Amino acid sequence: MTINKNRDLDFFITDLNGNLRGKRLPSSGLKKARKEGLKLPRSVVGFDFWGADVLENGLVFETGDSDGVCMPVSDDPTPVPWSEVPRDQMLAMMFNPDGTPFEADPRQVLKRIVDRFAELGLTPVMATELEFYLMDAESESTQRPIPPALADGKGRRLSNTEGYAVEEMDGFEAFFTDIRAACQTQGIGADTIIAEMGPGQFEVNLNHVADPLNAADQAILFKRLVRGVSRRHGYAATFMAKPYAEESGNGFHVHFSLLDQDGNNVFDNGTEEGSDLLRHAIAGLMKLMPESMLVFAPHLNSYRRFMPGAYAPTFASWGYENRTVALRVPESPNIARRIEHRVSGADANPYLVLASVLTGAFYGMENKLEPNAPVEGDAYAEENPEYPLPCEWQEATNRFDQSEILREYLGDEFVRVYAEAKRQERQRLNEQISDIEYEAYLGLL
């Protein structure tokens, strides 16, 4: 590829929260970055959400705050089409100085479980669906979500819930045209765009790819793309799990199947029910779902999606063509038999979500687990479920930290560092006094 000498380069990894951390280089630095990578402190991977070092049981003192080496995941940079100044970007992952994988890097966490499937001659095929809210640009300065105004010259601001409304997408035609163009430029396989259930809420489905690392890369880059294009059009965008208390939350659904070495879908046995391996995978996903909840719902706000009446799964369940369950087997041709994982929020780190989904499936298949009967009808009405999900941040952190299975499959270092980052974040939030506390208690006690 010919290097454009007039373009800077954004070179970055993701930390455990999915936030991008890296450096901006002149184009002259591209050749060296390709060959030698770039150095960043290994502790960067384990930052808390606000970019602060995790001081207790984190990576700062354990590593001496020494550097890791970040190597690009592809040979060529991709353009950043929403930038006012021409610029490129490269995604990377971190290694130890001796060239071994740095196991707390979220992309390395995903690669670890993908490699276990490869040892069995199996290739996961995955696709992601990400929901986000488009907002008025003022939302970024006020730090409160404000529905956007339609670009129809009348200034009409969205206020109603109009799921699947084509006219709502018409009001943002230029925005979505640029979203598609930017996806094409960056090699992101965007499929359908849907107006979802909240004012200014949309979902974009990314294509199935037979490479989970690529699927997660695309999801990470897509989130950056949406935020960048929205600013270029005078909007703001958020993947926050629950930006509006009374409106639908932002979900992150994952579709997953498995191919053998001959390209056959091992979840397909020629029937609508699917194969034994499909059932084993579902059973493993259900068993590990409570322990994995901290990955699917990583922040304090994440748990607002799981309140009663919020239409998000509160226990591990499964069923055929049933959108009230946590694990849905969609109606499809037999050859496309797959599992849809419907628990995660859009605020979750795609690498960790896909790694956790694959871990649950692998564990169930390896141990030939059997699920309970599929749910028919309303899963929210089920009583005494076998696998209730922790719907409070602290409980989810403890369940995750205590999981021997996750430590075995995803790595002890990752589990420890991620749990400690979440504890530090929770402590920081607990030290803040909220507006509602002052309104309720200041003059009354």
C-alpha positions as CSV (number, residue, x, y, z in Angstrom):
1,M,0.0,0.0,0.0
2,T,1.3,3.5,-0.9
3,I,1.7,5.6,2.2
4,N,0.0,9.0,2.0
5,K,2.4,11.4,3.6
6,N,-0.3,13.9,4.4
7,R,-2.4,11.7,6.7
8,D,-1.8,11.0,10.4
9,L,-2.5,7.5,11.8
10,D,-4.6,6.6,14.8
11,F,-3.1,3.4,16.2
12,F,-5.0,1.9,19.1
13,I,-6.0,-1.1,21.2
14,T,-9.1,-1.5,23.3
15,D,-9.0,-1.7,27.1
16,L,-11.2,-4.1,29.1
17,N,-14.1,-1.6,29.0
18,G,-13.9,-1.4,25.2
19,N,-12.5,2.1,25.3
20,L,-9.8,2.9,22.7
21,R,-6.3,3.6,23.9
22,G,-3.3,4.4,21.7
23,K,-1.3,7.0,19.9
24,R,-1.6,9.3,16.9
25,L,1.4,9.0,14.5
26,P,2.6,10.8,11.5
27,S,2.4,8.8,8.3
28,S,6.2,8.3,8.5
29,G,5.7,6.1,11.5
30,L,3.5,3.5,9.7
31,K,6.3,1.3,8.4
32,K,7.8,1.0,11.9
33,A,4.4,0.4,13.4
34,R,3.8,-2.5,11.0
35,K,7.1,-4.1,11.6
36,E,7.8,-3.5,15.3
37,G,4.4,-2.4,16.7
38,L,4.1,0.4,19.3
39,K,4.8,0.3,23.0
40,L,2.1,1.1,25.6
41,P,2.1,0.3,29.3
42,R,0.5,-3.0,29.9
43,S,-1.6,-1.4,32.7
44,V,-3.5,0.6,30.0
45,V,-5.5,-2.6,29.2
46,G,-6.7,-2.7,32.8
47,F,-7.7,1.0,33.3
48,D,-11.0,1.7,35.0
49,F,-13.6,3.3,32.8
50,W,-12.3,6.8,33.3
51,G,-8.7,5.9,32.3
52,A,-7.3,5.7,35.9
53,D,-4.9,3.0,37.0
54,V,-6.4,0.2,39.0
55,L,-4.2,0.2,42.1
56,E,-5.4,-2.8,44.0
57,N,-4.7,-6.2,42.4
58,G,-4.3,-4.4,39.0
59,L,-1.5,-4.3,36.5
60,V,0.5,-1.2,37.6
61,F,2.6,-2.7,40.4
62,E,2.5,-6.3,39.2
63,T,4.2,-5.4,35.9
64,G,6.3,-2.5,37.2
65,D,4.1,-0.5,34.8
66,S,6.3,-1.8,32.1
67,D,5.4,-1.7,28.4
68,G,3.8,-4.2,26.2
69,V,4.1,-4.3,22.4
70,C,1.0,-3.5,20.4
71,M,1.0,-5.2,17.0
72,P,-1.5,-4.2,14.2
73,V,-4.1,-6.8,13.4
74,S,-4.1,-6.1,9.7
75,D,-1.4,-4.9,7.3
76,D,-3.0,-1.8,6.0
77,P,-4.7,1.2,7.7
78,T,-8.2,2.2,6.9
79,P,-9.5,5.7,6.3
80,V,-11.4,7.7,8.9
81,P,-13.9,9.2,6.6
82,W,-15.7,11.4,9.1
83,S,-12.5,13.3,10.1
84,E,-12.3,16.9,8.8
85,V,-8.5,16.4,8.4
86,P,-7.6,13.3,6.3
87,R,-6.6,10.5,8.7
88,D,-6.2,6.7,8.9
89,Q,-6.6,4.2,11.7
90,M,-5.1,0.8,12.7
91,L,-6.4,-1.6,15.3
92,A,-3.9,-3.6,17.3
93,M,-3.6,-6.0,20.2
94,M,-1.0,-6.3,22.9
95,F,1.8,-8.8,23.5
96,N,4.4,-9.2,26.2
97,P,7.9,-7.9,25.4
98,D,9.0,-11.6,24.8
99,G,6.4,-11.9,22.0
100,T,3.9,-14.0,24.0
101,P,0.3,-13.0,24.2
102,F,-0.6,-10.5,26.9
103,E,-3.5,-12.4,28.3
104,A,-5.4,-9.5,29.8
105,D,-5.8,-7.9,26.4
106,P,-9.5,-8.4,25.4
107,R,-8.6,-9.4,21.8
108,Q,-6.2,-12.0,23.2
109,V,-8.9,-13.2,25.5
110,L,-11.2,-13.9,22.5
111,K,-8.3,-15.4,20.5
112,R,-7.7,-17.9,23.4
113,I,-11.1,-19.5,23.1
114,V,-11.2,-19.3,19.3
115,D,-7.9,-21.3,19.3
116,R,-9.6,-24.0,21.4
117,F,-12.3,-24.4,18.7
118,A,-9.6,-24.5,16.0
119,E,-8.0,-27.4,17.8
120,L,-11.2,-29.4,17.3
121,G,-11.4,-28.4,13.7
122,L,-14.3,-26.0,14.3
123,T,-14.8,-22.4,13.1
124,P,-17.3,-20.2,14.8
125,V,-19.4,-18.0,12.5
126,M,-20.7,-14.9,14.3
127,A,-22.7,-11.8,13.6
128,T,-23.5,-8.8,15.9
129,E,-26.5,-6.5,16.2
130,L,-25.9,-3.2,17.9
131,E,-28.5,-0.7,19.1
132,F,-27.7,3.0,19.7
133,Y,-29.5,6.2,20.3
134,L,-29.0,9.2,18.1
135,M,-29.3,12.4,20.1
136,D,-29.1,16.1,19.8
137,A,-25.5,17.4,19.8
138,E,-26.3,19.4,22.9
139,S,-26.5,16.1,24.8
140,E,-22.7,15.9,24.9
141,S,-22.4,19.3,26.7
142,T,-25.4,18.8,29.0
143,Q,-24.6,15.2,29.7
144,R,-28.2,14.4,29.4
145,P,-29.9,12.6,26.5
146,I,-32.0,14.9,24.2
147,P,-33.9,13.3,21.3
148,P,-32.7,14.6,17.9
149,A,-34.6,16.8,15.5
150,L,-35.5,15.3,12.1
151,A,-33.5,16.8,9.2
152,D,-36.7,17.9,7.4
153,G,-36.3,21.6,7.7
154,K,-39.2,21.8,10.3
155,G,-37.2,21.1,13.4
156,R,-39.5,18.4,14.6
157,R,-37.9,16.6,17.5
158,L,-38.6,12.9,18.0
159,S,-40.7,12.1,21.1
160,N,-42.6,8.9,20.3
161,T,-41.7,5.3,20.2
162,E,-42.1,4.1,16.6
163,G,-40.5,0.7,16.2
164,Y,-39.6,-0.3,12.6
165,A,-40.8,3.1,11.3
166,V,-39.4,3.7,7.9
167,E,-40.4,7.4,8.0
168,E,-38.2,7.9,11.1
169,M,-35.2,6.6,9.1
170,D,-36.2,9.0,6.2
171,G,-35.6,11.9,8.6
172,F,-32.0,10.9,8.9
173,E,-31.3,9.8,5.4
174,A,-28.1,11.7,4.9
175,F,-26.7,10.4,8.2
176,F,-27.4,6.7,7.4
177,T,-26.1,7.2,3.8
178,D,-22.8,8.3,5.4
179,I,-22.9,5.4,7.9
180,R,-23.1,2.9,5.0
181,A,-20.4,4.7,3.0
182,A,-18.1,4.7,6.1
183,C,-18.8,1.0,6.7
184,Q,-17.9,0.2,3.1
185,T,-14.7,2.3,3.3
186,Q,-13.6,0.5,6.5
187,G,-14.6,-3.0,5.4
188,I,-17.4,-3.3,7.9
189,G,-20.2,-5.5,6.6
190,A,-23.3,-3.5,7.6
191,D,-26.6,-5.2,6.7
192,T,-30.0,-4.0,7.7
193,I,-30.8,-0.7,9.6
194,I,-33.9,-0.7,11.8
195,A,-35.7,2.0,13.8
196,E,-36.1,0.5,17.2
197,M,-38.4,1.1,20.1
198,G,-37.1,4.4,21.6
199,P,-37.1,7.9,20.1
200,G,-34.0,8.1,17.9
201,Q,-33.0,4.5,18.7
202,F,-31.7,2.4,15.8
203,E,-30.2,-1.0,15.3
204,V,-27.6,-1.9,12.7
205,N,-27.0,-5.6,11.9
206,L,-23.5,-6.6,10.9
207,N,-23.0,-9.6,8.5
208,H,-22.0,-13.1,9.6
209,V,-18.3,-13.7,9.3
210,A,-16.4,-17.0,9.8
211,D,-13.9,-15.3,12.1
212,P,-14.9,-14.1,15.6
213,L,-11.9,-11.8,15.9
214,N,-13.0,-10.0,12.7
215,A,-16.6,-9.9,13.9
216,A,-15.5,-8.2,17.2
217,D,-13.1,-5.9,15.3
218,Q,-15.9,-4.7,13.1
219,A,-18.2,-4.1,16.1
220,I,-15.5,-2.1,17.9
221,L,-14.8,0.0,14.7
222,F,-18.5,0.4,14.0
223,K,-19.1,2.0,17.4
224,R,-16.4,4.5,16.8
225,L,-17.7,5.1,13.3
226,V,-21.3,5.8,14.5
227,R,-20.0,8.4,17.1
228,G,-17.8,10.0,14.5
229,V,-20.4,10.3,11.7
230,S,-23.0,11.5,14.1
231,R,-20.8,14.4,15.2
232,R,-20.1,15.3,11.5
233,H,-23.9,15.6,11.0
234,G,-24.5,17.7,14.1
235,Y,-25.8,14.9,16.3
236,A,-24.4,12.8,19.2
237,A,-24.8,9.0,19.6
238,T,-24.6,6.7,22.6
239,F,-24.4,3.0,23.1
240,M,-25.1,3.5,26.8
241,A,-27.3,0.6,28.0
242,K,-30.1,2.7,29.4
243,P,-29.9,6.4,28.5
244,Y,-33.6,7.1,29.1
245,A,-35.2,5.7,32.2
246,E,-38.6,5.2,30.6
247,E,-37.5,4.0,27.1
248,S,-36.0,0.9,25.7
249,G,-32.4,0.1,26.5
250,N,-29.6,-0.5,24.0
251,G,-29.0,-4.2,23.4
252,F,-26.2,-6.1,21.7
253,H,-27.3,-9.5,20.3
254,V,-24.9,-12.1,19.0
255,H,-25.7,-14.8,16.4
256,F,-23.5,-17.8,16.4
257,S,-23.1,-21.1,14.5
258,L,-20.2,-23.6,14.0
259,L,-18.6,-25.0,10.8
260,D,-16.6,-28.2,10.6
261,Q,-13.6,-28.6,8.4
262,D,-15.8,-29.4,5.4
263,G,-17.8,-26.2,5.9
264,N,-20.9,-27.9,7.3
265,N,-22.9,-26.3,10.1
266,V,-22.6,-28.7,13.0
267,F,-25.8,-27.3,14.6
268,D,-27.8,-28.6,11.6
269,N,-29.0,-32.2,11.6
270,G,-31.7,-31.7,8.9
271,T,-34.5,-30.9,11.4
272,E,-35.9,-27.7,12.9
273,E,-34.8,-28.8,16.3
274,G,-31.1,-28.9,15.4
275,S,-28.3,-31.2,16.5
276,D,-27.1,-32.6,19.8
277,L,-24.2,-30.1,19.6
278,L,-26.7,-27.3,19.4
279,R,-28.4,-28.5,22.6
280,H,-25.1,-29.0,24.4
281,A,-24.0,-25.5,23.4
282,I,-27.2,-24.0,24.7
283,A,-26.9,-25.9,28.0
284,G,-23.4,-24.6,28.5
285,L,-24.4,-21.0,27.6
286,M,-27.2,-21.3,30.2
287,K,-24.9,-22.7,32.9
288,L,-22.2,-20.0,32.5
289,M,-24.5,-17.1,31.9
290,P,-24.8,-16.0,35.6
291,E,-21.1,-16.2,36.0
292,S,-20.5,-14.2,32.8
293,M,-23.1,-11.5,33.6
294,L,-20.3,-8.9,34.4
295,V,-19.2,-9.1,30.8
296,F,-22.7,-8.8,29.4
297,A,-23.6,-5.9,31.8
298,P,-20.3,-4.3,32.7
299,H,-21.4,-0.9,34.3
300,L,-23.7,0.4,36.9
301,N,-26.2,1.7,34.3
302,S,-26.1,-1.7,32.5
303,Y,-28.4,-3.2,35.2
304,R,-31.2,-0.8,34.5
305,R,-32.0,-2.9,31.4
306,F,-32.8,-5.8,33.7
307,M,-35.5,-4.2,35.8
308,P,-39.0,-5.7,35.8
309,G,-40.9,-4.7,32.7
310,A,-37.8,-3.7,30.8
311,Y,-38.0,-6.7,28.4
312,A,-34.5,-8.0,29.0
313,P,-33.8,-11.6,30.2
314,T,-33.4,-11.9,34.0
315,F,-32.6,-15.6,33.9
316,A,-31.0,-18.1,31.5
317,S,-33.7,-19.5,29.2
318,W,-34.0,-20.7,25.7
319,G,-36.6,-21.4,23.0
320,Y,-37.3,-21.7,19.3
321,E,-38.3,-18.4,17.6
322,N,-39.1,-16.8,20.9
323,R,-37.9,-13.3,21.6
324,T,-38.7,-13.4,25.3
325,V,-35.9,-15.8,26.1
326,A,-32.1,-15.3,26.7
327,L,-31.1,-17.7,24.0
328,R,-33.2,-17.8,20.8
329,V,-33.0,-20.4,18.0
330,P,-34.3,-18.3,15.1
331,E,-36.5,-19.8,12.4
332,S,-34.3,-20.3,9.4
333,P,-33.4,-22.8,6.8
334,N,-31.8,-25.9,8.4
335,I,-28.4,-25.1,7.0
336,A,-28.4,-21.7,8.9
337,R,-29.4,-23.2,12.3
338,R,-27.8,-20.9,14.9
339,I,-28.2,-19.5,18.4
340,E,-29.0,-15.8,19.1
341,H,-27.6,-14.6,22.4
342,R,-29.9,-11.8,23.6
343,V,-28.5,-10.7,27.0
344,S,-25.7,-8.2,26.4
345,G,-26.0,-4.4,26.4
346,A,-24.5,-2.3,23.7
347,D,-22.2,-0.8,26.3
348,A,-20.3,-4.2,26.6
349,N,-16.9,-4.9,25.1
350,P,-17.5,-6.9,21.9
351,Y,-14.3,-9.0,22.3
352,L,-15.3,-10.1,25.8
353,V,-19.0,-10.7,24.9
354,L,-18.0,-13.0,22.0
355,A,-15.4,-14.7,24.1
356,S,-17.9,-15.4,26.9
357,V,-20.5,-16.7,24.4
358,L,-18.0,-19.1,22.8
359,T,-16.8,-20.2,26.3
360,G,-20.3,-21.2,27.3
361,A,-20.9,-23.1,24.1
362,F,-17.5,-24.8,24.3
363,Y,-18.1,-25.8,27.9
364,G,-21.5,-27.3,27.1
365,M,-20.3,-29.2,24.1
366,E,-17.1,-30.5,25.9
367,N,-19.2,-31.8,28.8
368,K,-22.2,-32.9,26.7
369,L,-24.6,-30.9,28.9
370,E,-28.3,-31.0,28.3
371,P,-30.6,-28.0,28.6
372,N,-34.1,-28.0,30.2
373,A,-37.1,-27.9,28.0
374,P,-37.4,-24.9,25.6
375,V,-39.7,-22.1,26.8
376,E,-42.9,-21.7,24.9
377,G,-44.8,-18.4,25.3
378,D,-43.8,-15.7,27.7
379,A,-40.4,-16.5,29.4
380,Y,-40.8,-13.4,31.7
381,A,-43.6,-15.3,33.4
382,E,-41.5,-18.3,34.3
383,E,-41.3,-19.1,38.0
384,N,-38.3,-20.6,39.9
385,P,-35.8,-20.6,37.0
386,E,-32.8,-22.8,37.2
387,Y,-30.3,-20.1,36.4
388,P,-31.4,-16.6,37.6
389,L,-29.1,-13.9,36.5
390,P,-27.4,-11.5,39.0
391,C,-29.1,-8.2,38.3
392,E,-27.0,-6.1,40.6
393,W,-23.4,-5.0,39.8
394,Q,-21.7,-6.1,43.0
395,E,-23.2,-9.6,42.9
396,A,-22.3,-10.0,39.2
397,T,-18.7,-8.9,40.0
398,N,-18.4,-11.5,42.8
399,R,-19.9,-14.3,40.7
400,F,-17.5,-13.5,37.8
401,D,-14.4,-13.3,40.1
402,Q,-15.3,-16.6,41.8
403,S,-15.8,-18.5,38.5
404,E,-13.2,-21.3,38.2
405,I,-14.6,-22.2,34.7
406,L,-14.1,-18.7,33.4
407,R,-10.6,-18.5,34.8
408,E,-9.7,-21.8,33.1
409,Y,-11.1,-20.9,29.7
410,L,-10.5,-17.1,29.5
411,G,-7.4,-16.8,31.7
412,D,-6.8,-16.1,35.4
413,E,-5.1,-12.8,34.8
414,F,-8.0,-11.4,32.7
415,V,-10.6,-12.4,35.3
416,R,-8.6,-10.9,38.2
417,V,-7.8,-7.6,36.5
418,Y,-11.3,-7.1,35.1
419,A,-13.0,-7.8,38.4
420,E,-10.7,-5.4,40.2
421,A,-11.4,-2.7,37.6
422,K,-15.1,-3.1,38.2
423,R,-14.6,-2.9,42.0
424,Q,-12.7,0.3,41.6
425,E,-15.3,1.8,39.4
426,R,-18.1,0.9,41.8
427,Q,-16.1,2.4,44.7
428,R,-15.7,5.7,42.8
429,L,-19.4,5.9,42.0
430,N,-20.3,5.0,45.6
431,E,-18.3,8.1,46.7
432,Q,-20.6,10.4,44.7
433,I,-23.8,11.8,46.1
434,S,-26.6,11.8,43.5
435,D,-29.0,14.7,42.8
436,I,-31.9,12.6,43.9
437,E,-30.3,12.0,47.3
438,Y,-30.0,15.7,47.9
439,E,-33.6,16.3,46.7
440,A,-35.0,13.6,48.9
441,Y,-33.0,13.9,52.1
442,L,-31.2,17.2,52.5
443,G,-34.0,19.2,54.1
444,L,-36.0,16.3,55.6
445,L,-33.7,14.4,57.9
